[in-house]
Amino acid sequence: MSESSAYGSAIDRVRAAASLNSEILVTLNRTEEAAHAYTKIEFALRAHRAELRSQESAILTRRYDSHVKFEKHQRYRDNVALKLAYYAVCMMMMFQKKAKEREDAYFQALKLQKEAEDRKVALQKNLDDELASQKALEVETKKHGKAHEDLDKLYLEIFSEPTPEFPEQEELRHQYDLAFAKRLEAKERFDVTRSNLRSTEEDRKKVREDLKGAALEAEEKRQALELARERVFEQVAGFGLAPPGYSDCCNRALIYEEWNADLDEEAQRAIDPAAPSIDEEAPPYSR
């Protein structure tokens, strides 16, 4: 195929898809804020669920402490033999003082228990409010995810063949393919190290960090490639780019910036199902 025919073919595909591309980008722009808020709430929920679990543990500790102090207070207060012994040596004031100390310790433990239980109630309310807020964003977030899928599919169909007339797009596709391959290699090392019973915590930490870095680099290359392909539409069709300030790709980068190094890949995918899978067999923009 000659360069001119290849160029003409690419031009035809871009022009034919220009209207759909513009519609998808408008949807992405319209739903970006909701999707970004949804992701931030998801991270907040993870932290608040952990805080709630910690508070439940604190309540059990406070209840046990209250129970122990109550038993000490009760045993001392109701010990008739001890009371008679103090009475016999004219030291009832000493007995009453010690009894009061144990009683005060018990009531202090009850106060701390009540504070812990009240804090759990407040944490649960905050968690419920956040879940309600996230639920309200769910519809727009799903539209956002679907628009991303549609855009990936559209670009794969249009740019499935080499486009030498668009050198920026070609170069960025090459960079993305290389970054994606590095990501797969890092994932393989991660799996091998994690399953090796002889690997040290330092080894596991290193492969987690390597995987995190490779995943972030691949996603950055993906974002750059996506923006370059939007510019192809602008060059060929004269329209198709999202309004100024469009920065949806930052949402995907957030997933990796917030990556908890203590989480394995499966847990991370559970937190953010929309994040590009590390287990993909081939990059979505490969030829």
Secondary structure, 3 states (H helix, E strand, C coil): CCHHHHHHHHHHHHHHHHHHHHHHHHHHHHHHHHHHHHHHHHHHHHHHHHHHHHHHHHHHHHHHHHHHHHHHHHHHHCCHHHHHHHHHCCCHHHHHHHHHHHHHHHHHHHHHHHHHHHHHHHHHHHHHHHHHHHHHHHHHHHHHHHHHHHHHHHHHHHCCCCCCCCHHHHHHHHHHHHHHHHHHHHHHHHHHHHHCCCCCHHHHHHHHHHHHHHHHHHHHHHHHHHHHHHHHHHHHHCCCCCCCCCCCHHHHHHHHHCCCCCCCHHHHHHHCCCCCCCCCCCCCCCC
